[in-house]
Amino acid sequence: MCWANFRGVFTWARKNGTKDFIAVPQILSCEISEQETVWSLGQYMTGAQVWQAFQLPGHPPPAEGIFANQPAPFAGQASSMWRVCMNLLAAVILLAIIVYMVAGEESVFQHQYSYAPRAGAEASFVTDTFEVKGHPSNVEIAIHTDLRNSWAYFSLALIKRIDRQGYDFGREVSYYSGSDGEGSPNDSVIVPSVAPGRYYLRIERRWRKTRSP
């Protein structure tokens, strides 16, 4: 018998009573009386195991409560549950990577506009309606200009035609030529998680006054 396998502290002073030392599913019990000290080793068994060992007729009565050395019903299952969770997490990550890799890019609207520096010109306008199909996705809006030694600022709103729900944002482009060249005549912005539907762009522009459009 290896005493270290059991939880508890052995007291050798003689005192009437009982002591239990448990290492599930085993239990080591000590019964002390005036006449003797009795040690007994037990192992937890279910009612069905007892009925089968003694070949008793019928079925055992249902267990009530929890005994001292009764094994936990979920012992050993925590690690397997963690493995299942990690496997599911890995599957979700892999699925996200696959969806990202196979997700296609589709141009839903493209048009060219000319801004002329004439008096009385409207500062804002709206584009034709275009459709964003499929599931909620990122929408990239790119601006390409022929600016030279000038700047322009665009106040933009992506507006859903049905409920007028809008995404407002602004972009500035500027380009100055020279030996190094500063800025860029082009810019882009990504609007995340745009729901499918029919949209249009409202564009308001401000730019440095020049003679050329």
Order of alpha helices (4+ residues) and beta strands (2+ residues): beta-beta-beta-alpha-alpha-beta-beta-beta-beta-beta-beta-beta-beta
